[in-house]
Amino acid sequence: MKHLSTFKLFERLDNSTLVTIDQLLERIGIPNHMRPQIVSWWNQNRSEIRIHLFPFNSPQPIAGVFLGEDIIALNERLPMPPHVKLFLALHESRHCDQHREGRFMAGYYDTVVNGDREAFLQAYRDLERDANDFAISSMRACGFEREMNFEEMRLRGNERAGDMVYQMMSGDIQRMNPVDFFDLLKKQIGV
């Protein structure tokens, strides 16, 4: 039942925004010779994740979000290298795992609603580090060893953005009055 209610929040996410891993790799510009290995890895490890790719209608530079236990959405509008967009898909898919395991909402959303900045900052660092660890090791498994060696520190920059995210979420919660985290995301990305 939880999945159904989450899906109802995102009724605009239909087949027009849904892409397969093959389509994602093509649309973001991953080189042809790398695609078979990535597709094989994804199908073995992330086959349950549904990917939506579309331009977010948001004034915030939100690059990607997870929308439940098995749905991610990537912002087609933001310019970034193809391998960073793939990293983002993997990162957001790990947030799906965290949510499914019951580790996400209490630390990430509820702490902001309750005004507990310190608890949010700790949970945010832990959740983002875990998602980055997963995405980086997955990228290496998919053939991006050199890119991860070169860019790991930059890609981990979000782990230090807790204060900014807390302020943005606090303001958006006050302004948008969401019923829950997924309603907030829906309003933030214009779905």
PAKOL-545122 format. One record per residue (C-alpha): z, y, x negated; residue number from 1; residue in one letter. Coordinates in Angstrom, 1 decimal, padded with zeros to 4 digits. Each point is the difference from the previous one (the first is absolute). Example, Ala and Ser with C-alpha at 12.3 -4.5 7.8 and 13.67 -1.06 7.14 Angstrom:
BEGIN
     up  north   east resi resn
  007.8 -004.5 -012.3    1    a
 -000.7  003.4 -001.4    2    s
REM end
This chain:
BEGIN
     up  north   east resi resn
  000.0  000.0  000.0    1    m
  000.7  002.4 -002.9    2    k
 -003.5 -000.5 -001.3    3    h
 -001.5  000.9  003.5    4    l
  002.0  003.2  000.3    5    s
 -001.0  001.0 -003.5    6    t
 -003.6 -000.7  000.7    7    f
  000.1  002.1  003.2    8    k
  001.1  003.0 -002.0    9    l
 -003.2 -000.3 -002.0   10    f
 -002.5 -000.7  002.8   11    e
 -002.6  002.2 -001.9   12    r
  000.0 -002.5 -002.8   13    l
 -002.8 -002.2  001.3   14    d
 -002.9 -001.8 -001.4   15    n
 -001.7  003.2 -001.0   16    s
  002.7  000.6 -002.7   17    t
  000.8 -003.6 -000.9   18    l
 -001.6 -001.3 -003.2   19    v
  000.0 -003.3 -001.8   20    t
  001.0 -000.1 -003.6   21    i
 -003.7 -000.3 -000.9   22    d
 -000.8  003.2  002.0   23    q
  002.9  001.8 -001.5   24    l
 -001.1 -000.8 -003.6   25    l
 -003.5  001.1  000.8   26    e
  001.0  003.3  001.7   27    r
  002.5  001.0 -002.7   28    i
 -002.5 -000.8 -002.8   29    g
  001.4 -003.0 -001.8   30    i
 -002.8 -001.3 -002.3   31    p
 -001.9 -003.0  001.4   32    n
  000.9 -002.3 -002.9   33    h
  003.7  000.4  000.7   34    m
 -000.1 -000.6  003.7   35    r
  000.0 -003.9  000.2   36    p
  003.2 -000.3 -002.1   37    q
  001.7  002.7  002.1   38    i
 -001.1 -001.5  003.3   39    v
  001.1 -003.5 -001.1   40    s
  003.4  001.4 -001.0   41    w
  000.4  002.0  003.2   42    w
 -000.9 -003.0  002.2   43    n
  002.5 -002.2 -001.8   44    q
  002.9  002.6  000.0   45    n
 -000.6  002.7  002.6   46    r
 -002.2 -001.6  002.7   47    s
  002.4  000.9  002.8   48    e
 -000.3  003.8 -000.8   49    i
 -002.4  001.9  002.2   50    r
 -001.5  003.1 -001.7   51    i
 -001.0  003.2  001.8   52    h
 -002.0  002.6 -001.9   53    l
 -000.6  003.4  001.5   54    f
  000.5  003.7 -000.7   55    p
  003.6  001.0  001.0   56    f
  000.4  003.1  002.1   57    n
  003.0  001.3 -002.0   58    s
  000.8  003.2 -001.8   59    p
  002.1 -002.2 -002.4   60    q
 -001.7 -001.8 -002.9   61    p
  001.0 -003.4  001.5   62    i
 -002.2 -002.6 -001.8   63    a
  001.1 -003.1  001.8   64    g
  002.5 -001.5  002.4   65    v
  001.1 -003.3  001.3   66    f
  000.1 -000.4  003.8   67    l
  002.1 -003.1  000.6   68    g
  000.3 -003.5 -001.4   69    e
 -003.7 -000.5 -000.7   70    d
 -001.9  003.3  000.3   71    i
 -000.8  002.7 -002.6   72    i
 -002.0  003.1  000.3   73    a
 -001.7  001.9 -002.9   74    l
 -001.1  003.6  000.1   75    n
 -003.7  000.0 -000.7   76    e
  000.1  003.8 -000.4   77    r
  002.0  000.3 -003.2   78    l
 -002.0 -000.2 -003.2   79    p
  001.3 -002.6 -002.5   80    m
 -001.5 -002.6 -002.3   81    p
 -001.0 -003.3  001.6   82    p
  002.7 -002.0 -001.9   83    h
  002.7  002.4  001.2   84    v
 -001.1 -000.5  003.6   85    k
  000.3 -003.8 -000.5   86    l
  003.4  000.5 -001.6   87    f
  001.0  002.1  003.1   88    l
 -001.1 -002.9  002.3   89    a
  002.1 -002.4 -001.9   90    l
  003.0  002.4 -000.2   91    h
 -000.1  000.5  003.8   92    e
 -000.4 -003.7  000.6   93    s
  003.3 -000.5 -001.8   94    r
  001.7  002.4  002.4   95    h
 -001.2 -002.3  002.8   96    c
  001.9 -002.8 -001.8   97    d
  003.1  002.2 -000.4   98    q
 -000.1  000.8  003.7   99    h
 -000.5 -003.6  001.0  100    r
  003.0 -000.9 -002.1  101    e
  002.1  002.7  001.7  102    g
  000.4  002.1 -003.2  103    r
 -001.9  003.1  000.9  104    f
  001.1  001.9  003.1  105    m
  003.8  000.3 -000.6  106    a
 -000.5  001.5 -003.5  107    g
 -003.2  001.9  000.4  108    y
  000.0  001.5  003.6  109    y
  003.5 -000.4  001.4  110    d
  001.6  001.8 -003.0  111    t
 -002.2  003.0  000.6  112    v
  000.7  000.1  003.8  113    v
  003.8 -000.2 -000.9  114    n
 -000.3  002.7 -002.7  115    g
  001.2 -002.3 -002.8  116    d
 -002.1  001.3 -002.8  117    r
  001.7 -001.9 -002.8  118    e
 -000.4 -003.4  001.8  119    a
 -003.7  000.9  000.7  120    f
 -000.6  000.8 -003.7  121    l
  001.4 -003.3 -001.2  122    q
 -001.9 -002.0  002.6  123    a
 -003.2  001.9 -000.6  124    y
  000.2 -000.6 -003.8  125    r
  000.7 -003.7  000.6  126    d
 -002.7 -000.5  002.6  127    l
 -002.7  001.9 -001.9  128    e
  000.8 -001.7 -003.3  129    r
 -000.3 -003.4  001.7  130    d
 -003.3  001.0  001.7  131    a
 -001.3  001.4 -003.4  132    n
  001.1 -003.1 -001.9  133    d
 -001.9 -002.2  002.5  134    f
 -003.1  002.2  000.0  135    a
 -000.1  000.2 -003.8  136    i
  000.4 -003.7 -000.6  137    s
 -002.6 -000.7  002.8  138    s
 -002.5  002.4 -001.6  139    m
  000.4 -001.8 -003.3  140    r
 -000.6 -003.3  001.7  141    a
 -003.2  001.5  001.5  142    c
 -001.4  001.0 -003.4  143    g
  001.4  003.6 -000.4  144    f
  002.2 -000.7 -003.1  145    e
 -001.5  002.9 -002.0  146    r
  000.4  002.5  002.9  147    e
  003.5 -001.0  000.7  148    m
  001.0  000.3 -003.7  149    n
 -001.5  003.4 -000.1  150    f
  001.1  001.4  003.4  151    e
  003.3 -001.8  000.9  152    e
  002.2  003.0 -000.7  153    m
 -002.1  002.3  002.1  154    r
 -000.3 -002.5  002.9  155    l
  003.8 -000.3 -000.1  156    r
  000.4  003.7  000.5  157    g
  000.8 -000.5  003.7  158    n
  003.3 -001.6 -001.0  159    e
  001.1  003.5 -001.0  160    r
 -001.2  001.7  003.1  161    a
  003.0 -000.9  002.2  162    g
  001.3  003.6  000.4  163    d
 -003.5  001.2  001.1  164    m
 -000.4 -002.9  002.4  165    v
  003.5  000.5  001.5  166    y
 -000.8  003.7  000.6  167    q
 -003.4 -000.8  001.6  168    m
  001.4 -002.7  002.2  169    m
  003.0  002.1  001.1  170    s
 -002.2  002.8  000.9  171    g
 -002.5 -002.2  001.8  172    d
  002.8 -001.8  001.9  173    i
  001.4  003.3  001.2  174    q
 -003.4  001.4  000.9  175    r
 -001.7 -003.1  001.5  176    m
  003.0 -001.7  001.6  177    n
 -001.2 -003.6 -000.5  178    p
  001.5 -002.9  001.8  179    v
  000.0 -002.2 -003.2  180    d
 -001.6 -000.2 -003.4  181    f
 -003.4 -001.2  001.2  182    f
 -000.1  002.8  002.6  183    d
  000.6  002.4 -002.9  184    l
 -002.8 -001.6 -002.0  185    l
 -002.3  000.2  003.0  186    k
  000.7  003.7  000.3  187    k
 -000.3  000.7 -003.7  188    q
 -003.4 -001.6 -000.4  189    i
 -001.4  001.1  003.3  190    g
 -000.5 -003.4  001.6  191    v
REM end
